[in-house]
Amino acid sequence: MEPAEDEFTRRRAALRVIAAQKPSGLSDPRGLLSKPRWFPILLDSDRHVTKAYGVYHALSIDAYRIARPSAFVIGKERRISFIFVSSNQWERVPLADLLAALERA
């Protein structure tokens, strides 16, 4: 999403990233958090947010206690107008789909 900053700004949209990670452990997020970004990153170490949004994934061949890659667009009325939830850990929302959803929100 980093290259799309101008597109988000033009649409007056705010990006928030939530990572189902602990501050330390097997998947150390310090690299993720060390670089300045134009959007905030929340570490959901207790998995409350990812469970509330229904993207928590307890166990499979490609996942253990993490969230499926997903994207939600929440409109001005605070209603979810777009949902993308990956079926695996490698798939991401196509940027074009996300930007189109922002236009409709």
MODELLER restraints for C-alpha pairs under 7 A, 6 or more apart:
rsr = mdl.restraints
at = mdl.atoms
rsr.add(forms.Gaussian(group=physical.xy_distance, feature=features.Distance(at['CA:8:A'], at['CA:14:A']), mean=6.76, stdev=0.5))
rsr.add(forms.Gaussian(group=physical.xy_distance, feature=features.Distance(at['CA:15:A'], at['CA:39:A']), mean=5.78, stdev=0.5))
rsr.add(forms.Gaussian(group=physical.xy_distance, feature=features.Distance(at['CA:16:A'], at['CA:39:A']), mean=5.94, stdev=0.5))
rsr.add(forms.Gaussian(group=physical.xy_distance, feature=features.Distance(at['CA:16:A'], at['CA:40:A']), mean=5.64, stdev=0.5))
rsr.add(forms.Gaussian(group=physical.xy_distance, feature=features.Distance(at['CA:16:A'], at['CA:41:A']), mean=6.31, stdev=0.5))
rsr.add(forms.Gaussian(group=physical.xy_distance, feature=features.Distance(at['CA:17:A'], at['CA:40:A']), mean=6.35, stdev=0.5))
rsr.add(forms.Gaussian(group=physical.xy_distance, feature=features.Distance(at['CA:17:A'], at['CA:41:A']), mean=4.72, stdev=0.5))
rsr.add(forms.Gaussian(group=physical.xy_distance, feature=features.Distance(at['CA:17:A'], at['CA:42:A']), mean=6.23, stdev=0.5))
rsr.add(forms.Gaussian(group=physical.xy_distance, feature=features.Distance(at['CA:18:A'], at['CA:41:A']), mean=5.69, stdev=0.5))
rsr.add(forms.Gaussian(group=physical.xy_distance, feature=features.Distance(at['CA:18:A'], at['CA:42:A']), mean=4.74, stdev=0.5))
rsr.add(forms.Gaussian(group=physical.xy_distance, feature=features.Distance(at['CA:18:A'], at['CA:43:A']), mean=6.00, stdev=0.5))
rsr.add(forms.Gaussian(group=physical.xy_distance, feature=features.Distance(at['CA:18:A'], at['CA:44:A']), mean=6.43, stdev=0.5))
rsr.add(forms.Gaussian(group=physical.xy_distance, feature=features.Distance(at['CA:19:A'], at['CA:42:A']), mean=6.15, stdev=0.5))
rsr.add(forms.Gaussian(group=physical.xy_distance, feature=features.Distance(at['CA:19:A'], at['CA:43:A']), mean=5.01, stdev=0.5))
rsr.add(forms.Gaussian(group=physical.xy_distance, feature=features.Distance(at['CA:19:A'], at['CA:44:A']), mean=5.77, stdev=0.5))
rsr.add(forms.Gaussian(group=physical.xy_distance, feature=features.Distance(at['CA:20:A'], at['CA:43:A']), mean=6.00, stdev=0.5))
rsr.add(forms.Gaussian(group=physical.xy_distance, feature=features.Distance(at['CA:20:A'], at['CA:44:A']), mean=4.67, stdev=0.5))
rsr.add(forms.Gaussian(group=physical.xy_distance, feature=features.Distance(at['CA:20:A'], at['CA:45:A']), mean=5.77, stdev=0.5))
rsr.add(forms.Gaussian(group=physical.xy_distance, feature=features.Distance(at['CA:20:A'], at['CA:47:A']), mean=5.96, stdev=0.5))
rsr.add(forms.Gaussian(group=physical.xy_distance, feature=features.Distance(at['CA:20:A'], at['CA:50:A']), mean=6.93, stdev=0.5))
rsr.add(forms.Gaussian(group=physical.xy_distance, feature=features.Distance(at['CA:20:A'], at['CA:66:A']), mean=5.35, stdev=0.5))
rsr.add(forms.Gaussian(group=physical.xy_distance, feature=features.Distance(at['CA:20:A'], at['CA:67:A']), mean=5.85, stdev=0.5))
rsr.add(forms.Gaussian(group=physical.xy_distance, feature=features.Distance(at['CA:21:A'], at['CA:43:A']), mean=5.65, stdev=0.5))
rsr.add(forms.Gaussian(group=physical.xy_distance, feature=features.Distance(at['CA:21:A'], at['CA:44:A']), mean=5.90, stdev=0.5))
rsr.add(forms.Gaussian(group=physical.xy_distance, feature=features.Distance(at['CA:21:A'], at['CA:45:A']), mean=4.96, stdev=0.5))
rsr.add(forms.Gaussian(group=physical.xy_distance, feature=features.Distance(at['CA:22:A'], at['CA:43:A']), mean=6.56, stdev=0.5))
rsr.add(forms.Gaussian(group=physical.xy_distance, feature=features.Distance(at['CA:22:A'], at['CA:45:A']), mean=4.35, stdev=0.5))
rsr.add(forms.Gaussian(group=physical.xy_distance, feature=features.Distance(at['CA:23:A'], at['CA:29:A']), mean=6.32, stdev=0.5))
rsr.add(forms.Gaussian(group=physical.xy_distance, feature=features.Distance(at['CA:50:A'], at['CA:56:A']), mean=5.07, stdev=0.5))
rsr.add(forms.Gaussian(group=physical.xy_distance, feature=features.Distance(at['CA:50:A'], at['CA:67:A']), mean=6.12, stdev=0.5))
rsr.add(forms.Gaussian(group=physical.xy_distance, feature=features.Distance(at['CA:55:A'], at['CA:67:A']), mean=5.27, stdev=0.5))
rsr.add(forms.Gaussian(group=physical.xy_distance, feature=features.Distance(at['CA:55:A'], at['CA:68:A']), mean=5.42, stdev=0.5))
rsr.add(forms.Gaussian(group=physical.xy_distance, feature=features.Distance(at['CA:56:A'], at['CA:66:A']), mean=5.86, stdev=0.5))
rsr.add(forms.Gaussian(group=physical.xy_distance, feature=features.Distance(at['CA:56:A'], at['CA:67:A']), mean=4.32, stdev=0.5))
rsr.add(forms.Gaussian(group=physical.xy_distance, feature=features.Distance(at['CA:56:A'], at['CA:68:A']), mean=6.39, stdev=0.5))
rsr.add(forms.Gaussian(group=physical.xy_distance, feature=features.Distance(at['CA:57:A'], at['CA:63:A']), mean=6.72, stdev=0.5))
rsr.add(forms.Gaussian(group=physical.xy_distance, feature=features.Distance(at['CA:57:A'], at['CA:64:A']), mean=6.79, stdev=0.5))
rsr.add(forms.Gaussian(group=physical.xy_distance, feature=features.Distance(at['CA:57:A'], at['CA:65:A']), mean=5.68, stdev=0.5))
rsr.add(forms.Gaussian(group=physical.xy_distance, feature=features.Distance(at['CA:57:A'], at['CA:66:A']), mean=5.46, stdev=0.5))
rsr.add(forms.Gaussian(group=physical.xy_distance, feature=features.Distance(at['CA:57:A'], at['CA:67:A']), mean=5.35, stdev=0.5))
rsr.add(forms.Gaussian(group=physical.xy_distance, feature=features.Distance(at['CA:57:A'], at['CA:68:A']), mean=6.33, stdev=0.5))
rsr.add(forms.Gaussian(group=physical.xy_distance, feature=features.Distance(at['CA:58:A'], at['CA:64:A']), mean=5.34, stdev=0.5))
rsr.add(forms.Gaussian(group=physical.xy_distance, feature=features.Distance(at['CA:58:A'], at['CA:65:A']), mean=4.32, stdev=0.5))
rsr.add(forms.Gaussian(group=physical.xy_distance, feature=features.Distance(at['CA:58:A'], at['CA:66:A']), mean=6.61, stdev=0.5))
rsr.add(forms.Gaussian(group=physical.xy_distance, feature=features.Distance(at['CA:59:A'], at['CA:65:A']), mean=6.29, stdev=0.5))
rsr.add(forms.Gaussian(group=physical.xy_distance, feature=features.Distance(at['CA:62:A'], at['CA:89:A']), mean=6.54, stdev=0.5))
rsr.add(forms.Gaussian(group=physical.xy_distance, feature=features.Distance(at['CA:68:A'], at['CA:85:A']), mean=6.49, stdev=0.5))
rsr.add(forms.Gaussian(group=physical.xy_distance, feature=features.Distance(at['CA:68:A'], at['CA:86:A']), mean=5.88, stdev=0.5))
rsr.add(forms.Gaussian(group=physical.xy_distance, feature=features.Distance(at['CA:68:A'], at['CA:88:A']), mean=6.69, stdev=0.5))
rsr.add(forms.Gaussian(group=physical.xy_distance, feature=features.Distance(at['CA:68:A'], at['CA:89:A']), mean=6.06, stdev=0.5))
rsr.add(forms.Gaussian(group=physical.xy_distance, feature=features.Distance(at['CA:69:A'], at['CA:85:A']), mean=6.11, stdev=0.5))
rsr.add(forms.Gaussian(group=physical.xy_distance, feature=features.Distance(at['CA:69:A'], at['CA:86:A']), mean=5.42, stdev=0.5))
rsr.add(forms.Gaussian(group=physical.xy_distance, feature=features.Distance(at['CA:69:A'], at['CA:89:A']), mean=6.23, stdev=0.5))
rsr.add(forms.Gaussian(group=physical.xy_distance, feature=features.Distance(at['CA:69:A'], at['CA:92:A']), mean=6.15, stdev=0.5))
rsr.add(forms.Gaussian(group=physical.xy_distance, feature=features.Distance(at['CA:70:A'], at['CA:84:A']), mean=5.20, stdev=0.5))
rsr.add(forms.Gaussian(group=physical.xy_distance, feature=features.Distance(at['CA:70:A'], at['CA:85:A']), mean=4.30, stdev=0.5))
rsr.add(forms.Gaussian(group=physical.xy_distance, feature=features.Distance(at['CA:70:A'], at['CA:86:A']), mean=5.97, stdev=0.5))
rsr.add(forms.Gaussian(group=physical.xy_distance, feature=features.Distance(at['CA:70:A'], at['CA:93:A']), mean=6.94, stdev=0.5))
rsr.add(forms.Gaussian(group=physical.xy_distance, feature=features.Distance(at['CA:71:A'], at['CA:83:A']), mean=5.87, stdev=0.5))
rsr.add(forms.Gaussian(group=physical.xy_distance, feature=features.Distance(at['CA:71:A'], at['CA:84:A']), mean=5.06, stdev=0.5))
rsr.add(forms.Gaussian(group=physical.xy_distance, feature=features.Distance(at['CA:71:A'], at['CA:85:A']), mean=6.66, stdev=0.5))
rsr.add(forms.Gaussian(group=physical.xy_distance, feature=features.Distance(at['CA:71:A'], at['CA:93:A']), mean=6.73, stdev=0.5))
rsr.add(forms.Gaussian(group=physical.xy_distance, feature=features.Distance(at['CA:72:A'], at['CA:80:A']), mean=6.63, stdev=0.5))
rsr.add(forms.Gaussian(group=physical.xy_distance, feature=features.Distance(at['CA:72:A'], at['CA:82:A']), mean=5.49, stdev=0.5))
rsr.add(forms.Gaussian(group=physical.xy_distance, feature=features.Distance(at['CA:72:A'], at['CA:83:A']), mean=4.74, stdev=0.5))
rsr.add(forms.Gaussian(group=physical.xy_distance, feature=features.Distance(at['CA:72:A'], at['CA:84:A']), mean=6.49, stdev=0.5))
rsr.add(forms.Gaussian(group=physical.xy_distance, feature=features.Distance(at['CA:73:A'], at['CA:80:A']), mean=5.68, stdev=0.5))
rsr.add(forms.Gaussian(group=physical.xy_distance, feature=features.Distance(at['CA:73:A'], at['CA:81:A']), mean=5.61, stdev=0.5))
rsr.add(forms.Gaussian(group=physical.xy_distance, feature=features.Distance(at['CA:73:A'], at['CA:82:A']), mean=4.99, stdev=0.5))
rsr.add(forms.Gaussian(group=physical.xy_distance, feature=features.Distance(at['CA:73:A'], at['CA:83:A']), mean=6.78, stdev=0.5))
rsr.add(forms.Gaussian(group=physical.xy_distance, feature=features.Distance(at['CA:73:A'], at['CA:101:A']), mean=6.99, stdev=0.5))
rsr.add(forms.Gaussian(group=physical.xy_distance, feature=features.Distance(at['CA:73:A'], at['CA:102:A']), mean=6.75, stdev=0.5))
rsr.add(forms.Gaussian(group=physical.xy_distance, feature=features.Distance(at['CA:74:A'], at['CA:80:A']), mean=4.37, stdev=0.5))
rsr.add(forms.Gaussian(group=physical.xy_distance, feature=features.Distance(at['CA:74:A'], at['CA:81:A']), mean=5.86, stdev=0.5))
rsr.add(forms.Gaussian(group=physical.xy_distance, feature=features.Distance(at['CA:75:A'], at['CA:81:A']), mean=6.37, stdev=0.5))
rsr.add(forms.Gaussian(group=physical.xy_distance, feature=features.Distance(at['CA:75:A'], at['CA:105:A']), mean=4.97, stdev=0.5))
rsr.add(forms.Gaussian(group=physical.xy_distance, feature=features.Distance(at['CA:81:A'], at['CA:105:A']), mean=6.23, stdev=0.5))
rsr.add(forms.Gaussian(group=physical.xy_distance, feature=features.Distance(at['CA:82:A'], at['CA:101:A']), mean=6.25, stdev=0.5))
rsr.add(forms.Gaussian(group=physical.xy_distance, feature=features.Distance(at['CA:84:A'], at['CA:93:A']), mean=6.43, stdev=0.5))
rsr.add(forms.Gaussian(group=physical.xy_distance, feature=features.Distance(at['CA:86:A'], at['CA:92:A']), mean=6.60, stdev=0.5))
